[in-house]
Amino acid sequence: MTDVYVIATACTPFGKYPNKSFKQLTREVYTALLADAGLADGERIETSWFANVKMEMFKQPNIRGQVCFSELVAEGLFPQYAPMFNVEGACATGSLAFHGACKDILSGESELSLAIGVEKTFIPDDPKRQYELFTGGLDQMNPEVWEDYYRKAGEKMGRPWSLNEGGGTLNMDTYAIQAAYHMKKYGTTQRQFAIAASKTHHNGSLNPLAQYQFEVSVEKALSDREISYPLTRSMCAPIGDGAAAALVCSKKTLDTLPPAVRERALKVAGRGLANGKYRDIDEPGVSHVAAKRAYANAGIGPQDIDLAEVHDATTFGEIFQPEMLGFCDLGGGGKLHESGATAIDGRIPINTSGGLISKGHPVGATGLSMIHEIATQLRGEAGKRQVKGARTGLAENGGGTLGFDDAICAITILQRP
């Protein structure tokens, strides 16, 4: 079986771009990707995977990637007849596209494959339609299943289930009830959530691609508008738009590329995918299963990871996911952040990009933006937020909701050869 290498990544600045189209965002990130790879065009790309979740809300329900690339094909920047696969997996969509591109290389079907994610979630003139963008990640055929699940969970935890108390999406409420239970069971404090949020906003202030490039103090995070207790606005990801992409290739192709490209190439050391389920709240999450698969695939353990990007649609993800990934004991996520271990100069830096709550969360692009951040760090190109000596990085990206679990989780481990 051949190895897979990342030879280029790119990410647009994340933000609210009502006047930018999907085609514009696609062009912006794709041309930046070619530049990062030192390529004049994409002639050698044999397959591609286009990640998007909700383009049908903008009147393009099908052939999304083909439409977004039509002008690039006509201009000779993207090869004619190269197959493009359209991918959707809620918030994990970008990572699924990346894993699809890697499988093309591993199977021998392709020597060079593209993964690209493009998303617009900001609809300034129609808040109701904007909210509907985020409802597809739940079972809409039998909503009574999850409604009953959350009602019973609320009764078990002594916290009656309620929806959208602070104007956020239902997902915020599911994170909030888990956060409250974590506090009750392990003694985690709201202040520890605020410490994690403040740390991540600090990282975002150092990232020129982040949607929020400002500091948030611990006190500000605590006193900010409540979305769903214990989560405040500063602990939740914003609405935004953006695109991210990556090029992967085989060792055979890597050996044909210029020295400057080979020197920056990163090995895809491990990958893990797993579907979630309606689990008991005390069971480990699906990310724990996906991480075990990725560690086994890479032949390493959590102690070998130098930094990680984790899915923090809310700061609960920053508390919970380090536990699932093996960076601390169960229940120790709050103390891990409080100790400073997750800071850029800490033992296990987490979300050096600013995470979803600061970098932003344009859903279909999110997973690939994590890949971009890990690649930037491992290449030593992260500037003020650089993790010294980083050689191995992990990205954890979950998508959709099944009770208290992600519907699917993708783990990617990159290494500097």
FENGI-V999802 format. One record per pair of residues at least 12 apart in sequence whose ideal C-beta (glycine too) atoms are under 6 Angstrom apart, sorted by the first residue. I is the first residue (numbers start at 1). J is the second residue. Records with the same first field share a line. If there is no record, write none. Layout:
I: J ; J
This chain:
2: 250 ; 251
3: 251 ; 267
4: 102 ; 105 ; 248 ; 268
5: 249 ; 254 ; 265 ; 267
6: 246 ; 248 ; 266 ; 375
7: 37 ; 247 ; 249 ; 261 ; 265
8: 33 ; 36 ; 37 ; 247
9: 246 ; 372 ; 375
10: 29 ; 32 ; 33 ; 36 ; 245
11: 209 ; 244 ; 369 ; 372
12: 28 ; 29 ; 242 ; 243
13: 209
14: 211 ; 240 ; 242 ; 359 ; 360 ; 362
15: 211 ; 240
16: 122 ; 240
17: 241
18: 124
22: 68 ; 118
23: 68
25: 118 ; 243
26: 68 ; 118
29: 243 ; 245
33: 245
37: 247
38: 261
41: 77
42: 78
43: 79
44: 112
45: 79 ; 82 ; 112 ; 114
46: 82 ; 110 ; 112
47: 83 ; 104 ; 110 ; 113
48: 84 ; 114
49: 85 ; 87 ; 97 ; 100 ; 101 ; 115
50: 65 ; 84 ; 86 ; 116
51: 87 ; 93 ; 94 ; 97 ; 117 ; 364
52: 64 ; 118 ; 364
53: 88 ; 93 ; 363 ; 364
54: 133
57: 133
64: 86
65: 84 ; 86
66: 84
89: 399 ; 408
90: 137 ; 399 ; 400
91: 363 ; 366 ; 399
92: 367 ; 397 ; 398 ; 399 ; 408 ; 410
93: 364
94: 117 ; 364 ; 365 ; 366 ; 367 ; 368
95: 367 ; 397 ; 410
97: 115
98: 115 ; 246 ; 371
99: 271 ; 410
101: 113 ; 115 ; 248
102: 248 ; 268
105: 248 ; 250
111: 250 ; 253
112: 249 ; 253
113: 248
114: 247
115: 246
116: 245
117: 244 ; 364 ; 365 ; 368
118: 243
119: 362 ; 363 ; 364 ; 365
120: 241
121: 133 ; 239 ; 362
122: 239 ; 241
134: 169
137: 400 ; 401
138: 401
149: 278 ; 403
157: 181
159: 180
165: 228
166: 226 ; 227 ; 228
168: 227
172: 227 ; 228 ; 236
173: 228
175: 314 ; 316
176: 228 ; 231
178: 316 ; 404
179: 230 ; 316
181: 281
186: 331
188: 334
190: 230
192: 334 ; 338
193: 235 ; 315
194: 218 ; 221 ; 222
195: 218 ; 337 ; 338
196: 315 ; 318 ; 337
197: 221 ; 234 ; 235 ; 315
198: 216 ; 217 ; 218 ; 221
199: 343
200: 351 ; 354 ; 355 ; 357 ; 358
201: 215 ; 216 ; 358
202: 215
203: 352 ; 354 ; 385
204: 354 ; 358 ; 359
206: 384 ; 385
207: 353 ; 354
210: 354 ; 358 ; 359
211: 238 ; 240 ; 360
212: 358
216: 234
221: 234
231: 314
235: 314 ; 315
236: 314
237: 313 ; 356 ; 357 ; 361
240: 360 ; 362
241: 362
242: 362 ; 365
243: 365
244: 365 ; 368 ; 369 ; 372
245: 368
246: 368 ; 371
264: 379
266: 375 ; 378 ; 414 ; 416
267: 415 ; 417
269: 298 ; 413 ; 415
270: 294 ; 297 ; 298 ; 413
271: 294 ; 297 ; 412
272: 290 ; 293 ; 294 ; 411
273: 290 ; 410
274: 286 ; 289 ; 290 ; 409
275: 408
276: 402 ; 405 ; 406 ; 407
277: 402 ; 405
278: 402 ; 403
279: 405
281: 404
285: 324 ; 405
286: 405 ; 406 ; 409
287: 321 ; 324 ; 396 ; 409
288: 324
290: 409 ; 411
291: 325 ; 411
294: 411 ; 413
298: 413
302: 325 ; 326 ; 327
304: 392
305: 392 ; 394
306: 390 ; 391 ; 392
307: 349 ; 377 ; 387 ; 390 ; 393
308: 350 ; 394
309: 351 ; 370 ; 373 ; 395
310: 350 ; 396
311: 396 ; 397 ; 398
312: 355 ; 356 ; 357
313: 356
319: 333 ; 334
320: 333
321: 396
322: 336
327: 348
344: 385
349: 387
352: 385
353: 373
367: 397
370: 395 ; 397
371: 395
374: 393 ; 395 ; 414
377: 390 ; 393
378: 390 ; 393 ; 416
391: 416
392: 415
393: 414
394: 413
395: 412
396: 411
397: 410
